[in-house]
Amino acid sequence: MPLRGTNYFHLHLVSDATGETLIMVARAAAAQYTSMAPVEHMHPLVRSAKQLDRVLTDIEAAPGIVLYTLLEGELAARLEKTCRELGLPCLSILGPVMNLFQAYLGGETKPRVGAQHVLNAEYFKRIDALNFTMLHDDGQHVDGMEQADVVLVGVSRTSKTPTSIYLANRGVKTANFPLVPGAPVPAQIEALAQPLVVGLTASPERIVQIRQNRLLGLRAEHDADQYVDRQAVAAEIAAARKLCGKHNWPIIDVTRRSIEETAAEVMSLLAARRRLAPA
């Protein structure tokens, strides 16, 4: 039950690995309840009875919803038994999915804790992408951007860097280049052939708001007039759109998009481009 007199409830996430899967699923579900907010209790790397003891103590002290990803049968059974005794809802996030896989694929599974985090080729691909992205952030090393999978261009405060990092975490080598008023775009950028070049844009009001907040945070005052002037910002955006139109680069409006949504759209564009590419 929710905490009395408040709009909060306790949410226990119990994992034998890092808990990333639990966090994503739990937050996606909790986000549907706009009048309620979870107090998250993260319990990662629970792999022994002693570690589970501490988790059960915490759950008893702060009763709430319990979600778990425990592959060790005895630990999972004990967690569920304790929750039943306390009258608390308890659900295995991987259980239904594993049952579906087994029903379709047949055969026995071999439980491997944290199997999604093994140091395989996919893991090192992500590390390589992250290194590339950090090296080619904010217009650095323009000459090497031809080796990117994706190059993001846009005016200041269109979330180029965080989107680049998110894409790199998905194994996509991403570079980004800022479009600055009065500064010419290097010929290397306009000549890019291998990467998918995507323009990021937003409404002038949104960009002005973000820039004003940034200036306040930095306590910056010098040369800020044009940076936060709506007409000047609108002109920047128009010039950026014109550049993208000139090269037929797709444009994504990030005004009301999260970083995850923007990255998903970029990956969709990249997948479509690869499907159309000659074998």
N, C-alpha and C positions, 0 to 999 in steps of 0.2 A: 504494500500500500504506500502511496505517497506520504512524505513527511507531513504531519499535521500542521495546519496553519501556514504552509508554505507551498510554493509551486515547484518543488524539487523532489526527486526520488533517487534512491541509491541504486547504482548499477555496477555490479561486480563482473569483471571480465577476467576469467581464469584461463591461462594458456600454458602449455608446456614448451612454447617457443617464444617469439618476440611479442605476440599478441596483435600484430598488424591486421590480420584477417578479422579478428574480433572487433577491433576499433572501427574499421570501415563499416562492417555490417551494423554494429550497434549505433553508430552515429547516423547512418542512413535511416534507421528505424526511428531513432529519437527525434530526428529533424522533422518528422511528420507531426509532432506534438508541440505546436508553437506556444502553448500556455504552460508547458512543463519543461524543465531542464534537468538532465541527469547529473548526479554527483558521481563521477567515475572513480572506481577503485580498480586500478590495473594490477593484476597479479601475474607477471610473466615468469617463464622458466620454472614452472611448478612440475618437478619431476620426481619427487620423493614424498613419502608419507609425512615426514617432518615438515616439509615445505607446505604441504596441504593443511597440516594442523594450524599453521599461522593464518592461512586463508580462511579456514572455517571459523576461527576466532574472530576475524575481521567481519565476516558475513553475519555472525551472530550479533556482533556489536552494532552493525549498521544494516539491518535487514532490507532487502530489495530484490530486484531482478538479478538472476545469475545466468550468465552466458559463458560457455566454456568450449575450449578445443583441447581436450586431453585424450591422447591415444592409448595411454595405459589404462586398461580395463578396470583394474582394482581402484585406481585413483578416481576415475569417472564414477564408478558405482558408489564409492563412499561419499563423493560430493553430492550426488543425486539423493542418496539416502538421508544425509544431513538436511538438505533443503526440504525434503518431504516432511521430516520431523519438525522443521521450523515453519512449515506452511508457506514456503517461498517458491516462486516459479523458477525452474532451472531447465536450460535447454542446451543441447550440444549443437553447435553451429555446423560442424562438419558431418555429423551423424546422418541426416537425411540425404546429403549429397553423396556420401560414401555408399549408402544403401542403394541409391539410384545407379551409381557406377557399377556396383557389384551385380545388380539385377540385370544390367545390360551387357556388361563385359564378362561376367562369370568369373570363376577362379577365386583364389584366396588372395587377400591383400597382405602385404608385409609392412606393418606400422613402422614409419620412420619419422621420428620427432624432428620438426624443422626441416623436412625434406625440401621445401621450396627455397631454402636458403643455402643449398649446397654450392660449393665453389666449382660450378660447371662453366661451360662455354658461354651460356647466357649471362651468367653473373659477371664474367670478365668483359663481356660485351657492354654491359651497363657501366662498369667502371671506366672502360675506354671512352664511352660516350660522355661521361661526366668530366673526365680530364679534358677532352676536346672542347666541351662546352665552356668550362671555366677559362680555358686558354683563349677562346674566341668570344668572350663576353663583351658587350658594349663597344663593338667596333674594333676590338683588338685583332691584330694579325689577319688583316683583310686578305692577304695573299693566300692564306690557307683555307679560306672559306669554301673554295670549290670542292673540298673533300667532305663537306657537311652533307647530311641527309636533308636538313631543313635550315633555312636562314630566315629569321624573323626581322622585319624592318618596321619602323614606326616612330612617331614623335615621342618625346619624353613622357614618361608615366603611362605607357600603354601595356605595362606588365610583361615586357619582353624578357627580362632576366628570369623572373620566377617561372614563366612558361617554359623557357629554355631548359631550366634545371629539372622541371617536372618531366619534360620530354626525354631528357638525358637519362633520368631514372627508369624510363621505359626502354632504354637502349637506342634512342634516336639521337644521333650526333647533331647537335643544334648550335648554330651561331646566331648572333643578333647584332643588328647595326642601327644606331640611332640616327634619325633624320633631324638635323639641326638647321634652323633658319639661317640662311646666308652661307652655309657651308656646303660646298659641292659634294655630290655623291661620287665616290671613287669609281673609276671605270671598271675595276674588278667586280664591284657589286652589280653594276648594270649588265655585265657580261656573263654573270653566273649561268651555267648551263646544267650542271649535274644536280645541284640541290633544288628542292622545292622552295621557292621564295614566297613568303606569305606576309602580307601587310597587316599589321594590327592597328586598329583605330578605335576611337571612342568619341562620345559627344563632347563638344567644347566645354559644356558645364561640368561634366564629370572630370575632365582633365584639369580644368582650373581648380576645382575643389581639391583634388589630390595634390596638385602643385602647391596650393596655399597651405595645406596641412604639412607638407614636406618643409616648406620655408619656415613655418612656425616651429617645427621640430628642430630644424637646424639653426633657428634664430638668424636666418639670413635676410639681409635687406638690400645688398648691393645688386644693381642691375636686374631687379626682380619685376619691374613694371611690365615689360613685354612678355615675360615668362608666364604671368597670370592674367594678362589682359585678354578678355574674351575674343575680341576681334582679331588680335594677333594669333591667338591659339586656333581660331577658326581658319585663318589663312594657312597656318602650319598644316592643319588636317587636310585642307583642300589641296595643298601642294603634294602632300604624301599620297593622297588618292590619285592625283594626276600622274605621279611617278609609277604607281602600281598599274594604273590603266595603260600607260605607255608600254609596259612590258608584259601586260596581261597576267600580272601576279594576283592571285586571289586575295580578298580582303576579309578579315574577320572583325566584326564590331564587338569589342570586349566591354562595352558600357555596363551591361547587366549580366556578364558571364563571370563565373569563377575561373580560377586558373585551370582547374581540372576540366571544365567544360571547353575552355579555349583549346587546351592540349588535345582533348578528344576530337575536336573539329579538325585540328591540324593533322592528327593521325589518320583521320578519315580521308582527308585530301591526299595525304601521302600514299595511302593504300590504293586509292583510285588512280593516282598517277602511275604507280608501279604496275597496276593491272593493265594499263594502256601502253606501257613501255614495250618496245619490241623485245622478243626473247633473245 
